[in-house]
């Protein structure tokens, strides 16, 4: 028994060359996808007036942001369609298709004609391109999470899965960097004329790197084995969405519940906190953004180590620590912010450290809920629904509370999400070490 344990240990804990290549291809490809996704938000205030009639730039910006919301609506659709595709035809084919769609849609936005040139066709092109981006982003999470976790050594699943979120953090930093470089080096006229287009074209060309990486990797053994089982038994695979709801209703609800606290608190802390701090404390937005970039950098660096911790002690304790930490930290976090840069940075970094417990685990624990034949769909669809409902609405709700005289209770909103997380994580089964197939 001792000899077997020793001989099995490297296989269970050490990533193979194939596993390392999968992390590189999956992580970089995912980062490229979300750079393309984030570039839209970064430059929306610059290009908005080009796609709508002149005369009301505020209305044009609001319309552009509404189109941004359309992308969120398309994410569950993409998760269902592309998840089913990846479960039937393979993770590799699914990932190649999602990055191709994202890059093409990003290029279309960068080259799209203005309203002055083609009239109503201009915003229609923008809407369709953003819908394709949302569709692609929705399909990306389930496919890439399944691909990374299935490619990992059995005792390194959270570590491998954490790179899905590492790549998202890296994408935010890259998109912010592109925005900072272009806006600081170009004149206002050049930025308005061609600078924003250059950003979209550059982001689209990055997709070629991700496409090349993804085309060079092998399919996962879990998918190959599932396909062989179906062929051996003679049972053709039914639609994965139908299978997910019929055979895995509890696991589907589990993934939805797991995502609620993580999605809401991630969007508040990573996406909205700079705006909230600037609105409520008077700190210059530029300083708030710098604090946010530093915190996201810390988050990105620490994520793989949080994944290793989860692989060692389990999903339940690390995810419960995330939710319980926010439950206790919500009130002091929002009451400590006073317009001081260092205090805001402290609040951001503490929150980011708690978020590690969710982000390092989400891909692995969701993958561990389902068998291979439905895994990409089972991860992607309930996750995307929860993100659209709770994450996508978080900036709007917190802004409404702040402007309606309820800003002192934003911490209650965050604490309630954390409390839901505590209940979900304490009542779920531990899945560390579970056989994926």
Buried (B, 14 or more C-beta within 10 A) or exposed (E): EEEEEEEEEEEEBEBEEEBEBBBBBBBBBBBBBBBBBBBBBBBBBBBBBBBBBEEEEEEBBEBBBEBBBBBBBBBBBBBBBBBBBBBBBBBBBBBBBBBBBBBBBBBBBBEBEEBEEEEEEBBEBBBBBBBBBBBBBBBBBBBBBBBBBBBBBBBBBBBBBBBBBBBBBBBBBBBBEBBEEBBEEBEEEEBBEEBBBBBBBBBBBBBEBBBEBBBEBEBBBBBBBBBEBBEEEEEEBBEBBEBBBEBBEEBBEBBBBBBBBBBBBBBBBBBBBBBBBBBBBEBEEEBBBBBBBBBBBBBBEBBBEBBBBBBEEBBBBBBBBBBBBBBEBBEEBBEBBEBEBEBBBBBBBBBBBBBBBBBBBBBBBBBBBBBBBBBBBBBBBBBBBBBBBBBBBBBEBBBEBBEEEBBEEBBBBBBBBBBBBBEBBEEBEEBBEBEBE
